[in-house]
Amino acid sequence: MERARFLAAARQLAAAADLLASGGPADLQADALQMLAQFRGYERPEDGARGDVQTSDDELFASTAHAALTLVGRHEFAAAHALLQQAQRLLSS
């Protein structure tokens, strides 16, 4: 996956995690904060360990990011959380 496309998806995932952490149910907020930190971490160019990030399925990763942001915006918090978890599983370094 090209870096720009990956960063766009990571930013969508970070936004979804941020919204979930700030406005979602209390039982999902701590997990969402951890996800937020993870997805925001991909924007740091000095983090060499994350410079060559691979996904197991680029299309699914990008679609998952879009869907997570859409669902959290609709207050479908459990579904958005599940998609954020799926995005984590699609990442491999």
HTML snippet that shows the backbone in 3Dmol.js (N, CA, C, O; Angstrom):
<script src="https://3Dmol.org/build/3Dmol-min.js"></script>
<div id="view" style="width:600px;height:400px;position:relative"></div>
<script>
const pdb = `
ATOM      1  N   MET A   1       0.854  -1.163   0.000  1.00  0.00           N
ATOM      2  CA  MET A   1       0.000   0.000   0.000  1.00  0.00           C
ATOM      3  C   MET A   1       0.906   1.233   0.000  1.00  0.00           C
ATOM      4  O   MET A   1       1.853   1.318   0.782  1.00  0.00           O
ATOM      5  N   GLU A   2       0.611   2.168  -0.867  1.00  0.00           N
ATOM      6  CA  GLU A   2       1.429   3.373  -0.903  1.00  0.00           C
ATOM      7  C   GLU A   2       1.245   4.160   0.392  1.00  0.00           C
ATOM      8  O   GLU A   2       0.180   4.138   1.008  1.00  0.00           O
ATOM      9  N   ARG A   3       2.296   4.844   0.782  1.00  0.00           N
ATOM     10  CA  ARG A   3       2.337   5.532   2.084  1.00  0.00           C
ATOM     11  C   ARG A   3       1.198   6.540   2.249  1.00  0.00           C
ATOM     12  O   ARG A   3       0.580   6.590   3.312  1.00  0.00           O
ATOM     13  N   ALA A   4       0.912   7.331   1.237  1.00  0.00           N
ATOM     14  CA  ALA A   4      -0.143   8.345   1.338  1.00  0.00           C
ATOM     15  C   ALA A   4      -1.505   7.706   1.586  1.00  0.00           C
ATOM     16  O   ALA A   4      -2.293   8.207   2.389  1.00  0.00           O
ATOM     17  N   ARG A   5      -1.777   6.619   0.909  1.00  0.00           N
ATOM     18  CA  ARG A   5      -3.062   5.935   1.087  1.00  0.00           C
ATOM     19  C   ARG A   5      -3.146   5.307   2.478  1.00  0.00           C
ATOM     20  O   ARG A   5      -4.191   5.339   3.127  1.00  0.00           O
ATOM     21  N   PHE A   6      -2.028   4.740   2.920  1.00  0.00           N
ATOM     22  CA  PHE A   6      -2.005   4.164   4.249  1.00  0.00           C
ATOM     23  C   PHE A   6      -2.242   5.248   5.304  1.00  0.00           C
ATOM     24  O   PHE A   6      -3.027   5.053   6.231  1.00  0.00           O
ATOM     25  N   LEU A   7      -1.565   6.384   5.161  1.00  0.00           N
ATOM     26  CA  LEU A   7      -1.736   7.469   6.130  1.00  0.00           C
ATOM     27  C   LEU A   7      -3.159   8.002   6.152  1.00  0.00           C
ATOM     28  O   LEU A   7      -3.676   8.346   7.215  1.00  0.00           O
ATOM     29  N   ALA A   8      -3.793   8.073   4.997  1.00  0.00           N
ATOM     30  CA  ALA A   8      -5.186   8.524   4.955  1.00  0.00           C
ATOM     31  C   ALA A   8      -6.080   7.566   5.742  1.00  0.00           C
ATOM     32  O   ALA A   8      -6.950   8.000   6.496  1.00  0.00           O
ATOM     33  N   ALA A   9      -5.864   6.276   5.566  1.00  0.00           N
ATOM     34  CA  ALA A   9      -6.646   5.287   6.304  1.00  0.00           C
ATOM     35  C   ALA A   9      -6.328   5.346   7.793  1.00  0.00           C
ATOM     36  O   ALA A   9      -7.236   5.262   8.620  1.00  0.00           O
ATOM     37  N   ALA A  10      -5.059   5.488   8.145  1.00  0.00           N
ATOM     38  CA  ALA A  10      -4.667   5.569   9.552  1.00  0.00           C
ATOM     39  C   ALA A  10      -5.279   6.798  10.215  1.00  0.00           C
ATOM     40  O   ALA A  10      -5.676   6.742  11.378  1.00  0.00           O
ATOM     41  N   ARG A  11      -5.356   7.895   9.489  1.00  0.00           N
ATOM     42  CA  ARG A  11      -5.975   9.114  10.029  1.00  0.00           C
ATOM     43  C   ARG A  11      -7.471   8.922  10.243  1.00  0.00           C
ATOM     44  O   ARG A  11      -8.027   9.425  11.219  1.00  0.00           O
ATOM     45  N   GLN A  12      -8.123   8.201   9.341  1.00  0.00           N
ATOM     46  CA  GLN A  12      -9.543   7.896   9.530  1.00  0.00           C
ATOM     47  C   GLN A  12      -9.734   7.016  10.762  1.00  0.00           C
ATOM     48  O   GLN A  12     -10.657   7.227  11.548  1.00  0.00           O
ATOM     49  N   LEU A  13      -8.864   6.039  10.920  1.00  0.00           N
ATOM     50  CA  LEU A  13      -8.945   5.155  12.079  1.00  0.00           C
ATOM     51  C   LEU A  13      -8.678   5.922  13.368  1.00  0.00           C
ATOM     52  O   LEU A  13      -9.351   5.697  14.374  1.00  0.00           O
ATOM     53  N   ALA A  14      -7.706   6.821  13.345  1.00  0.00           N
ATOM     54  CA  ALA A  14      -7.422   7.639  14.528  1.00  0.00           C
ATOM     55  C   ALA A  14      -8.611   8.529  14.864  1.00  0.00           C
ATOM     56  O   ALA A  14      -8.953   8.693  16.035  1.00  0.00           O
ATOM     57  N   ALA A  15      -9.234   9.097  13.860  1.00  0.00           N
ATOM     58  CA  ALA A  15     -10.412   9.943  14.095  1.00  0.00           C
ATOM     59  C   ALA A  15     -11.555   9.129  14.688  1.00  0.00           C
ATOM     60  O   ALA A  15     -12.229   9.579  15.615  1.00  0.00           O
ATOM     61  N   ALA A  16     -11.767   7.942  14.158  1.00  0.00           N
ATOM     62  CA  ALA A  16     -12.823   7.081  14.694  1.00  0.00           C
ATOM     63  C   ALA A  16     -12.529   6.695  16.142  1.00  0.00           C
ATOM     64  O   ALA A  16     -13.427   6.708  16.985  1.00  0.00           O
ATOM     65  N   ALA A  17     -11.280   6.353  16.428  1.00  0.00           N
ATOM     66  CA  ALA A  17     -10.904   5.990  17.800  1.00  0.00           C
ATOM     67  C   ALA A  17     -11.054   7.187  18.734  1.00  0.00           C
ATOM     68  O   ALA A  17     -11.482   7.033  19.878  1.00  0.00           O
ATOM     69  N   ASP A  18     -10.706   8.369  18.256  1.00  0.00           N
ATOM     70  CA  ASP A  18     -10.840   9.580  19.063  1.00  0.00           C
ATOM     71  C   ASP A  18     -12.305   9.843  19.404  1.00  0.00           C
ATOM     72  O   ASP A  18     -12.634  10.136  20.554  1.00  0.00           O
ATOM     73  N   LEU A  19     -13.163   9.741  18.429  1.00  0.00           N
ATOM     74  CA  LEU A  19     -14.595   9.943  18.674  1.00  0.00           C
ATOM     75  C   LEU A  19     -15.157   8.884  19.615  1.00  0.00           C
ATOM     76  O   LEU A  19     -15.985   9.188  20.474  1.00  0.00           O
ATOM     77  N   LEU A  20     -14.715   7.664  19.457  1.00  0.00           N
ATOM     78  CA  LEU A  20     -15.158   6.581  20.334  1.00  0.00           C
ATOM     79  C   LEU A  20     -14.666   6.818  21.763  1.00  0.00           C
ATOM     80  O   LEU A  20     -15.407   6.606  22.723  1.00  0.00           O
ATOM     81  N   ALA A  21     -13.421   7.254  21.899  1.00  0.00           N
ATOM     82  CA  ALA A  21     -12.849   7.500  23.229  1.00  0.00           C
ATOM     83  C   ALA A  21     -13.526   8.668  23.933  1.00  0.00           C
ATOM     84  O   ALA A  21     -13.683   8.660  25.153  1.00  0.00           O
ATOM     85  N   SER A  22     -13.922   9.662  23.165  1.00  0.00           N
ATOM     86  CA  SER A  22     -14.497  10.857  23.791  1.00  0.00           C
ATOM     87  C   SER A  22     -16.014  10.811  23.931  1.00  0.00           C
ATOM     88  O   SER A  22     -16.576  11.496  24.786  1.00  0.00           O
ATOM     89  N   GLY A  23     -16.675  10.020  23.110  1.00  0.00           N
ATOM     90  CA  GLY A  23     -18.133  10.035  23.166  1.00  0.00           C
ATOM     91  C   GLY A  23     -18.803   8.685  23.231  1.00  0.00           C
ATOM     92  O   GLY A  23     -20.029   8.595  23.281  1.00  0.00           O
ATOM     93  N   GLY A  24     -18.006   7.638  23.230  1.00  0.00           N
ATOM     94  CA  GLY A  24     -18.574   6.293  23.247  1.00  0.00           C
ATOM     95  C   GLY A  24     -18.844   5.812  24.658  1.00  0.00           C
ATOM     96  O   GLY A  24     -18.596   6.525  25.630  1.00  0.00           O
ATOM     97  N   PRO A  25     -19.351   4.602  24.760  1.00  0.00           N
ATOM     98  CA  PRO A  25     -19.638   4.027  26.072  1.00  0.00           C
ATOM     99  C   PRO A  25     -18.363   3.871  26.903  1.00  0.00           C
ATOM    100  O   PRO A  25     -17.280   3.645  26.364  1.00  0.00           O
ATOM    101  N   ALA A  26     -18.508   3.991  28.191  1.00  0.00           N
ATOM    102  CA  ALA A  26     -17.363   3.949  29.104  1.00  0.00           C
ATOM    103  C   ALA A  26     -16.565   2.658  28.968  1.00  0.00           C
ATOM    104  O   ALA A  26     -15.342   2.675  29.108  1.00  0.00           O
ATOM    105  N   ASP A  27     -17.229   1.546  28.700  1.00  0.00           N
ATOM    106  CA  ASP A  27     -16.521   0.267  28.616  1.00  0.00           C
ATOM    107  C   ASP A  27     -15.642   0.141  27.374  1.00  0.00           C
ATOM    108  O   ASP A  27     -14.830  -0.780  27.295  1.00  0.00           O
ATOM    109  N   LEU A  28     -15.784   1.037  26.411  1.00  0.00           N
ATOM    110  CA  LEU A  28     -14.961   1.002  25.199  1.00  0.00           C
ATOM    111  C   LEU A  28     -13.915   2.109  25.164  1.00  0.00           C
ATOM    112  O   LEU A  28     -13.020   2.088  24.319  1.00  0.00           O
ATOM    113  N   GLN A  29     -14.018   3.066  26.061  1.00  0.00           N
ATOM    114  CA  GLN A  29     -13.166   4.246  25.984  1.00  0.00           C
ATOM    115  C   GLN A  29     -11.682   3.952  26.199  1.00  0.00           C
ATOM    116  O   GLN A  29     -10.841   4.483  25.473  1.00  0.00           O
ATOM    117  N   ALA A  30     -11.349   3.125  27.174  1.00  0.00           N
ATOM    118  CA  ALA A  30      -9.935   2.834  27.428  1.00  0.00           C
ATOM    119  C   ALA A  30      -9.294   2.132  26.233  1.00  0.00           C
ATOM    120  O   ALA A  30      -8.178   2.462  25.833  1.00  0.00           O
ATOM    121  N   ASP A  31     -10.006   1.170  25.675  1.00  0.00           N
ATOM    122  CA  ASP A  31      -9.506   0.459  24.499  1.00  0.00           C
ATOM    123  C   ASP A  31      -9.358   1.425  23.324  1.00  0.00           C
ATOM    124  O   ASP A  31      -8.381   1.358  22.577  1.00  0.00           O
ATOM    125  N   ALA A  32     -10.322   2.312  23.166  1.00  0.00           N
ATOM    126  CA  ALA A  32     -10.284   3.290  22.076  1.00  0.00           C
ATOM    127  C   ALA A  32      -9.083   4.226  22.221  1.00  0.00           C
ATOM    128  O   ALA A  32      -8.478   4.611  21.220  1.00  0.00           O
ATOM    129  N   LEU A  33      -8.732   4.595  23.453  1.00  0.00           N
ATOM    130  CA  LEU A  33      -7.561   5.451  23.667  1.00  0.00           C
ATOM    131  C   LEU A  33      -6.276   4.752  23.237  1.00  0.00           C
ATOM    132  O   LEU A  33      -5.388   5.382  22.663  1.00  0.00           O
ATOM    133  N   GLN A  34      -6.174   3.473  23.509  1.00  0.00           N
ATOM    134  CA  GLN A  34      -4.999   2.705  23.071  1.00  0.00           C
ATOM    135  C   GLN A  34      -4.943   2.638  21.549  1.00  0.00           C
ATOM    136  O   GLN A  34      -3.874   2.781  20.955  1.00  0.00           O
ATOM    137  N   MET A  35      -6.090   2.420  20.925  1.00  0.00           N
ATOM    138  CA  MET A  35      -6.140   2.382  19.467  1.00  0.00           C
ATOM    139  C   MET A  35      -5.782   3.740  18.877  1.00  0.00           C
ATOM    140  O   MET A  35      -5.079   3.822  17.869  1.00  0.00           O
ATOM    141  N   LEU A  36      -6.266   4.801  19.507  1.00  0.00           N
ATOM    142  CA  LEU A  36      -5.957   6.152  19.055  1.00  0.00           C
ATOM    143  C   LEU A  36      -4.449   6.373  19.056  1.00  0.00           C
ATOM    144  O   LEU A  36      -3.892   6.887  18.086  1.00  0.00           O
ATOM    145  N   ALA A  37      -3.802   5.992  20.125  1.00  0.00           N
ATOM    146  CA  ALA A  37      -2.346   6.145  20.202  1.00  0.00           C
ATOM    147  C   ALA A  37      -1.651   5.335  19.116  1.00  0.00           C
ATOM    148  O   ALA A  37      -0.701   5.810  18.493  1.00  0.00           O
ATOM    149  N   GLN A  38      -2.120   4.128  18.890  1.00  0.00           N
ATOM    150  CA  GLN A  38      -1.513   3.283  17.857  1.00  0.00           C
ATOM    151  C   GLN A  38      -1.652   3.923  16.474  1.00  0.00           C
ATOM    152  O   GLN A  38      -0.664   4.059  15.753  1.00  0.00           O
ATOM    153  N   PHE A  39      -2.857   4.311  16.108  1.00  0.00           N
ATOM    154  CA  PHE A  39      -3.077   4.829  14.759  1.00  0.00           C
ATOM    155  C   PHE A  39      -2.428   6.201  14.556  1.00  0.00           C
ATOM    156  O   PHE A  39      -1.958   6.506  13.460  1.00  0.00           O
ATOM    157  N   ARG A  40      -2.399   7.018  15.589  1.00  0.00           N
ATOM    158  CA  ARG A  40      -1.698   8.301  15.476  1.00  0.00           C
ATOM    159  C   ARG A  40      -0.195   8.099  15.347  1.00  0.00           C
ATOM    160  O   ARG A  40       0.499   8.911  14.734  1.00  0.00           O
ATOM    161  N   GLY A  41       0.295   7.025  15.921  1.00  0.00           N
ATOM    162  CA  GLY A  41       1.716   6.742  15.874  1.00  0.00           C
ATOM    163  C   GLY A  41       2.256   6.531  14.474  1.00  0.00           C
ATOM    164  O   GLY A  41       3.450   6.717  14.240  1.00  0.00           O
ATOM    165  N   TYR A  42       1.418   6.154  13.555  1.00  0.00           N
ATOM    166  CA  TYR A  42       1.877   5.918  12.181  1.00  0.00           C
ATOM    167  C   TYR A  42       2.202   7.209  11.448  1.00  0.00           C
ATOM    168  O   TYR A  42       2.820   7.165  10.384  1.00  0.00           O
ATOM    169  N   GLU A  43       1.807   8.355  11.985  1.00  0.00           N
ATOM    170  CA  GLU A  43       2.081   9.631  11.335  1.00  0.00           C
ATOM    171  C   GLU A  43       3.462  10.161  11.663  1.00  0.00           C
ATOM    172  O   GLU A  43       3.934  11.085  11.001  1.00  0.00           O
ATOM    173  N   ARG A  44       4.120   9.606  12.660  1.00  0.00           N
ATOM    174  CA  ARG A  44       5.439  10.097  13.062  1.00  0.00           C
ATOM    175  C   ARG A  44       6.509   9.538  12.133  1.00  0.00           C
ATOM    176  O   ARG A  44       6.805   8.344  12.184  1.00  0.00           O
ATOM    177  N   PRO A  45       7.090  10.376  11.290  1.00  0.00           N
ATOM    178  CA  PRO A  45       8.106   9.874  10.353  1.00  0.00           C
ATOM    179  C   PRO A  45       9.377   9.411  11.054  1.00  0.00           C
ATOM    180  O   PRO A  45      10.113   8.586  10.513  1.00  0.00           O
ATOM    181  N   GLU A  46       9.645   9.935  12.260  1.00  0.00           N
ATOM    182  CA  GLU A  46      10.862   9.538  12.956  1.00  0.00           C
ATOM    183  C   GLU A  46      10.758   8.138  13.544  1.00  0.00           C
ATOM    184  O   GLU A  46      11.754   7.586  14.012  1.00  0.00           O
ATOM    185  N   ASP A  47       9.576   7.567  13.525  1.00  0.00           N
ATOM    186  CA  ASP A  47       9.379   6.220  14.069  1.00  0.00           C
ATOM    187  C   ASP A  47       9.719   5.211  12.979  1.00  0.00           C
ATOM    188  O   ASP A  47       8.841   4.754  12.247  1.00  0.00           O
ATOM    189  N   GLY A  48      10.983   4.872  12.880  1.00  0.00           N
ATOM    190  CA  GLY A  48      11.456   3.992  11.811  1.00  0.00           C
ATOM    191  C   GLY A  48      10.820   2.626  11.815  1.00  0.00           C
ATOM    192  O   GLY A  48      10.683   2.006  10.760  1.00  0.00           O
ATOM    193  N   ALA A  49      10.427   2.143  12.976  1.00  0.00           N
ATOM    194  CA  ALA A  49       9.824   0.815  13.057  1.00  0.00           C
ATOM    195  C   ALA A  49       8.498   0.758  12.313  1.00  0.00           C
ATOM    196  O   ALA A  49       8.063  -0.309  11.881  1.00  0.00           O
ATOM    197  N   ARG A  50       7.858   1.913  12.167  1.00  0.00           N
ATOM    198  CA  ARG A  50       6.559   1.930  11.498  1.00  0.00           C
ATOM    199  C   ARG A  50       6.645   2.491  10.083  1.00  0.00           C
ATOM    200  O   ARG A  50       5.621   2.731   9.445  1.00  0.00           O
ATOM    201  N   GLY A  51       7.840   2.696   9.604  1.00  0.00           N
ATOM    202  CA  GLY A  51       8.003   3.286   8.285  1.00  0.00           C
ATOM    203  C   GLY A  51       7.577   2.368   7.149  1.00  0.00           C
ATOM    204  O   GLY A  51       7.107   2.844   6.115  1.00  0.00           O
ATOM    205  N   ASP A  52       7.731   1.079   7.322  1.00  0.00           N
ATOM    206  CA  ASP A  52       7.410   0.123   6.270  1.00  0.00           C
ATOM    207  C   ASP A  52       6.243  -0.758   6.696  1.00  0.00           C
ATOM    208  O   ASP A  52       6.362  -1.983   6.730  1.00  0.00           O
ATOM    209  N   VAL A  53       5.146  -0.148   7.013  1.00  0.00           N
ATOM    210  CA  VAL A  53       3.991  -0.889   7.496  1.00  0.00           C
ATOM    211  C   VAL A  53       3.335  -1.620   6.340  1.00  0.00           C
ATOM    212  O   VAL A  53       3.176  -1.082   5.244  1.00  0.00           O
ATOM    213  N   GLN A  54       2.965  -2.842   6.609  1.00  0.00           N
ATOM    214  CA  GLN A  54       2.270  -3.680   5.627  1.00  0.00           C
ATOM    215  C   GLN A  54       0.899  -4.046   6.196  1.00  0.00           C
ATOM    216  O   GLN A  54       0.717  -4.133   7.411  1.00  0.00           O
ATOM    217  N   THR A  55      -0.031  -4.250   5.322  1.00  0.00           N
ATOM    218  CA  THR A  55      -1.326  -4.795   5.739  1.00  0.00           C
ATOM    219  C   THR A  55      -1.488  -6.148   5.063  1.00  0.00           C
ATOM    220  O   THR A  55      -0.878  -6.422   4.029  1.00  0.00           O
ATOM    221  N   SER A  56      -2.306  -6.972   5.656  1.00  0.00           N
ATOM    222  CA  SER A  56      -2.560  -8.266   5.034  1.00  0.00           C
ATOM    223  C   SER A  56      -3.535  -8.130   3.860  1.00  0.00           C
ATOM    224  O   SER A  56      -3.608  -9.013   3.005  1.00  0.00           O
ATOM    225  N   ASP A  57      -4.283  -7.021   3.823  1.00  0.00           N
ATOM    226  CA  ASP A  57      -5.221  -6.772   2.729  1.00  0.00           C
ATOM    227  C   ASP A  57      -5.435  -5.259   2.634  1.00  0.00           C
ATOM    228  O   ASP A  57      -6.191  -4.686   3.417  1.00  0.00           O
ATOM    229  N   ASP A  58      -4.779  -4.629   1.689  1.00  0.00           N
ATOM    230  CA  ASP A  58      -4.811  -3.172   1.569  1.00  0.00           C
ATOM    231  C   ASP A  58      -6.218  -2.622   1.344  1.00  0.00           C
ATOM    232  O   ASP A  58      -6.611  -1.642   1.977  1.00  0.00           O
ATOM    233  N   GLU A  59      -6.959  -3.236   0.464  1.00  0.00           N
ATOM    234  CA  GLU A  59      -8.317  -2.765   0.168  1.00  0.00           C
ATOM    235  C   GLU A  59      -9.219  -2.879   1.388  1.00  0.00           C
ATOM    236  O   GLU A  59      -9.978  -1.961   1.701  1.00  0.00           O
ATOM    237  N   LEU A  60      -9.130  -4.007   2.068  1.00  0.00           N
ATOM    238  CA  LEU A  60      -9.951  -4.205   3.261  1.00  0.00           C
ATOM    239  C   LEU A  60      -9.556  -3.214   4.356  1.00  0.00           C
ATOM    240  O   LEU A  60     -10.423  -2.707   5.068  1.00  0.00           O
ATOM    241  N   PHE A  61      -8.271  -2.935   4.497  1.00  0.00           N
ATOM    242  CA  PHE A  61      -7.802  -1.975   5.492  1.00  0.00           C
ATOM    243  C   PHE A  61      -8.396  -0.596   5.217  1.00  0.00           C
ATOM    244  O   PHE A  61      -8.911   0.050   6.130  1.00  0.00           O
ATOM    245  N   ALA A  62      -8.330  -0.145   3.979  1.00  0.00           N
ATOM    246  CA  ALA A  62      -8.869   1.170   3.614  1.00  0.00           C
ATOM    247  C   ALA A  62     -10.387   1.213   3.791  1.00  0.00           C
ATOM    248  O   ALA A  62     -10.923   2.204   4.286  1.00  0.00           O
ATOM    249  N   SER A  63     -11.077   0.158   3.395  1.00  0.00           N
ATOM    250  CA  SER A  63     -12.534   0.100   3.555  1.00  0.00           C
ATOM    251  C   SER A  63     -12.935   0.063   5.021  1.00  0.00           C
ATOM    252  O   SER A  63     -13.929   0.670   5.421  1.00  0.00           O
ATOM    253  N   THR A  64     -12.154  -0.653   5.816  1.00  0.00           N
ATOM    254  CA  THR A  64     -12.421  -0.746   7.247  1.00  0.00           C
ATOM    255  C   THR A  64     -12.286   0.623   7.901  1.00  0.00           C
ATOM    256  O   THR A  64     -13.100   0.991   8.748  1.00  0.00           O
ATOM    257  N   ALA A  65     -11.269   1.373   7.517  1.00  0.00           N
ATOM    258  CA  ALA A  65     -11.058   2.711   8.070  1.00  0.00           C
ATOM    259  C   ALA A  65     -12.249   3.612   7.756  1.00  0.00           C
ATOM    260  O   ALA A  65     -12.762   4.306   8.634  1.00  0.00           O
ATOM    261  N   HIS A  66     -12.677   3.593   6.512  1.00  0.00           N
ATOM    262  CA  HIS A  66     -13.820   4.416   6.102  1.00  0.00           C
ATOM    263  C   HIS A  66     -15.081   4.004   6.861  1.00  0.00           C
ATOM    264  O   HIS A  66     -15.823   4.858   7.347  1.00  0.00           O
ATOM    265  N   ALA A  67     -15.320   2.717   6.960  1.00  0.00           N
ATOM    266  CA  ALA A  67     -16.520   2.224   7.636  1.00  0.00           C
ATOM    267  C   ALA A  67     -16.498   2.543   9.132  1.00  0.00           C
ATOM    268  O   ALA A  67     -17.529   2.904   9.700  1.00  0.00           O
ATOM    269  N   ALA A  68     -15.341   2.415   9.770  1.00  0.00           N
ATOM    270  CA  ALA A  68     -15.239   2.714  11.200  1.00  0.00           C
ATOM    271  C   ALA A  68     -15.590   4.168  11.476  1.00  0.00           C
ATOM    272  O   ALA A  68     -16.324   4.466  12.418  1.00  0.00           O
ATOM    273  N   LEU A  69     -15.070   5.065  10.662  1.00  0.00           N
ATOM    274  CA  LEU A  69     -15.361   6.485  10.849  1.00  0.00           C
ATOM    275  C   LEU A  69     -16.836   6.780  10.586  1.00  0.00           C
ATOM    276  O   LEU A  69     -17.452   7.564  11.309  1.00  0.00           O
ATOM    277  N   THR A  70     -17.392   6.165   9.571  1.00  0.00           N
ATOM    278  CA  THR A  70     -18.809   6.350   9.262  1.00  0.00           C
ATOM    279  C   THR A  70     -19.684   5.860  10.411  1.00  0.00           C
ATOM    280  O   THR A  70     -20.612   6.555  10.825  1.00  0.00           O
ATOM    281  N   LEU A  71     -19.395   4.675  10.925  1.00  0.00           N
ATOM    282  CA  LEU A  71     -20.240   4.097  11.974  1.00  0.00           C
ATOM    283  C   LEU A  71     -20.120   4.840  13.294  1.00  0.00           C
ATOM    284  O   LEU A  71     -21.117   5.008  13.995  1.00  0.00           O
ATOM    285  N   VAL A  72     -18.926   5.286  13.646  1.00  0.00           N
ATOM    286  CA  VAL A  72     -18.809   6.033  14.899  1.00  0.00           C
ATOM    287  C   VAL A  72     -19.566   7.356  14.786  1.00  0.00           C
ATOM    288  O   VAL A  72     -20.114   7.843  15.775  1.00  0.00           O
ATOM    289  N   GLY A  73     -19.596   7.929  13.602  1.00  0.00           N
ATOM    290  CA  GLY A  73     -20.368   9.146  13.373  1.00  0.00           C
ATOM    291  C   GLY A  73     -21.863   8.924  13.500  1.00  0.00           C
ATOM    292  O   GLY A  73     -22.613   9.856  13.792  1.00  0.00           O
ATOM    293  N   ARG A  74     -22.290   7.710  13.286  1.00  0.00           N
ATOM    294  CA  ARG A  74     -23.710   7.346  13.439  1.00  0.00           C
ATOM    295  C   ARG A  74     -24.017   6.817  14.844  1.00  0.00           C
ATOM    296  O   ARG A  74     -25.125   6.355  15.119  1.00  0.00           O
ATOM    297  N   HIS A  75     -23.033   6.893  15.712  1.00  0.00           N
ATOM    298  CA  HIS A  75     -23.148   6.420  17.099  1.00  0.00           C
ATOM    299  C   HIS A  75     -23.353   4.913  17.179  1.00  0.00           C
ATOM    300  O   HIS A  75     -23.967   4.413  18.121  1.00  0.00           O
ATOM    301  N   GLU A  76     -22.847   4.206  16.205  1.00  0.00           N
ATOM    302  CA  GLU A  76     -22.834   2.737  16.219  1.00  0.00           C
ATOM    303  C   GLU A  76     -21.503   2.319  16.828  1.00  0.00           C
ATOM    304  O   GLU A  76     -20.618   1.816  16.136  1.00  0.00           O
ATOM    305  N   PHE A  77     -21.375   2.538  18.142  1.00  0.00           N
ATOM    306  CA  PHE A  77     -20.081   2.420  18.806  1.00  0.00           C
ATOM    307  C   PHE A  77     -19.538   0.995  18.837  1.00  0.00           C
ATOM    308  O   PHE A  77     -18.342   0.789  18.630  1.00  0.00           O
ATOM    309  N   ALA A  78     -20.385   0.025  19.090  1.00  0.00           N
ATOM    310  CA  ALA A  78     -19.900  -1.366  19.144  1.00  0.00           C
ATOM    311  C   ALA A  78     -19.386  -1.813  17.773  1.00  0.00           C
ATOM    312  O   ALA A  78     -18.354  -2.478  17.679  1.00  0.00           O
ATOM    313  N   ALA A  79     -20.096  -1.451  16.732  1.00  0.00           N
ATOM    314  CA  ALA A  79     -19.668  -1.823  15.382  1.00  0.00           C
ATOM    315  C   ALA A  79     -18.372  -1.104  15.005  1.00  0.00           C
ATOM    316  O   ALA A  79     -17.479  -1.703  14.407  1.00  0.00           O
ATOM    317  N   ALA A  80     -18.272   0.181  15.356  1.00  0.00           N
ATOM    318  CA  ALA A  80     -17.051   0.934  15.068  1.00  0.00           C
ATOM    319  C   ALA A  80     -15.868   0.328  15.818  1.00  0.00           C
ATOM    320  O   ALA A  80     -14.773   0.224  15.267  1.00  0.00           O
ATOM    321  N   HIS A  81     -16.080  -0.068  17.060  1.00  0.00           N
ATOM    322  CA  HIS A  81     -15.025  -0.691  17.855  1.00  0.00           C
ATOM    323  C   HIS A  81     -14.566  -1.987  17.194  1.00  0.00           C
ATOM    324  O   HIS A  81     -13.367  -2.250  17.103  1.00  0.00           O
ATOM    325  N   ALA A  82     -15.503  -2.782  16.741  1.00  0.00           N
ATOM    326  CA  ALA A  82     -15.152  -4.043  16.075  1.00  0.00           C
ATOM    327  C   ALA A  82     -14.337  -3.778  14.811  1.00  0.00           C
ATOM    328  O   ALA A  82     -13.403  -4.523  14.514  1.00  0.00           O
ATOM    329  N   LEU A  83     -14.672  -2.740  14.075  1.00  0.00           N
ATOM    330  CA  LEU A  83     -13.911  -2.403  12.868  1.00  0.00           C
ATOM    331  C   LEU A  83     -12.514  -1.896  13.209  1.00  0.00           C
ATOM    332  O   LEU A  83     -11.558  -2.194  12.494  1.00  0.00           O
ATOM    333  N   LEU A  84     -12.388  -1.144  14.280  1.00  0.00           N
ATOM    334  CA  LEU A  84     -11.064  -0.703  14.717  1.00  0.00           C
ATOM    335  C   LEU A  84     -10.203  -1.904  15.094  1.00  0.00           C
ATOM    336  O   LEU A  84      -9.012  -1.938  14.783  1.00  0.00           O
ATOM    337  N   GLN A  85     -10.795  -2.879  15.756  1.00  0.00           N
ATOM    338  CA  GLN A  85     -10.062  -4.099  16.091  1.00  0.00           C
ATOM    339  C   GLN A  85      -9.661  -4.855  14.827  1.00  0.00           C
ATOM    340  O   GLN A  85      -8.555  -5.387  14.737  1.00  0.00           O
ATOM    341  N   GLN A  86     -10.564  -4.898  13.861  1.00  0.00           N
ATOM    342  CA  GLN A  86     -10.250  -5.565  12.592  1.00  0.00           C
ATOM    343  C   GLN A  86      -9.070  -4.885  11.914  1.00  0.00           C
ATOM    344  O   GLN A  86      -8.181  -5.555  11.388  1.00  0.00           O
ATOM    345  N   ALA A  87      -9.059  -3.562  11.925  1.00  0.00           N
ATOM    346  CA  ALA A  87      -7.955  -2.815  11.313  1.00  0.00           C
ATOM    347  C   ALA A  87      -6.635  -3.162  12.002  1.00  0.00           C
ATOM    348  O   ALA A  87      -5.608  -3.300  11.337  1.00  0.00           O
ATOM    349  N   GLN A  88      -6.655  -3.301  13.309  1.00  0.00           N
ATOM    350  CA  GLN A  88      -5.441  -3.680  14.029  1.00  0.00           C
ATOM    351  C   GLN A  88      -4.954  -5.047  13.569  1.00  0.00           C
ATOM    352  O   GLN A  88      -3.755  -5.258  13.388  1.00  0.00           O
ATOM    353  N   ARG A  89      -5.874  -5.960  13.384  1.00  0.00           N
ATOM    354  CA  ARG A  89      -5.492  -7.328  12.962  1.00  0.00           C
ATOM    355  C   ARG A  89      -4.953  -7.348  11.533  1.00  0.00           C
ATOM    356  O   ARG A  89      -4.158  -8.220  11.182  1.00  0.00           O
ATOM    357  N   LEU A  90      -5.378  -6.403  10.719  1.00  0.00           N
ATOM    358  CA  LEU A  90      -4.906  -6.349   9.327  1.00  0.00           C
ATOM    359  C   LEU A  90      -3.490  -5.791   9.199  1.00  0.00           C
ATOM    360  O   LEU A  90      -2.857  -5.917   8.150  1.00  0.00           O
ATOM    361  N   LEU A  91      -3.007  -5.183  10.259  1.00  0.00           N
ATOM    362  CA  LEU A  91      -1.652  -4.621  10.234  1.00  0.00           C
ATOM    363  C   LEU A  91      -0.629  -5.685  10.548  1.00  0.00           C
ATOM    364  O   LEU A  91      -0.833  -6.544  11.405  1.00  0.00           O
ATOM    365  N   SER A  92       0.453  -5.610   9.848  1.00  0.00           N
ATOM    366  CA  SER A  92       1.601  -6.464  10.147  1.00  0.00           C
ATOM    367  C   SER A  92       2.851  -5.648   9.867  1.00  0.00           C
ATOM    368  O   SER A  92       2.884  -4.877   8.908  1.00  0.00           O
ATOM    369  N   SER A  93       3.872  -5.807  10.685  1.00  0.00           N
ATOM    370  CA  SER A  93       5.069  -4.994  10.474  1.00  0.00           C
ATOM    371  C   SER A  93       6.227  -5.836  10.004  1.00  0.00           C
ATOM    372  O   SER A  93       7.318  -5.314   9.776  1.00  0.00           O
TER     373      SER A  93
END
`;
const viewer = $3Dmol.createViewer("view");
viewer.addModel(pdb, "pdb");
viewer.setStyle({}, {cartoon: {color: "spectrum"}});
viewer.zoomTo();
viewer.render();
</script>
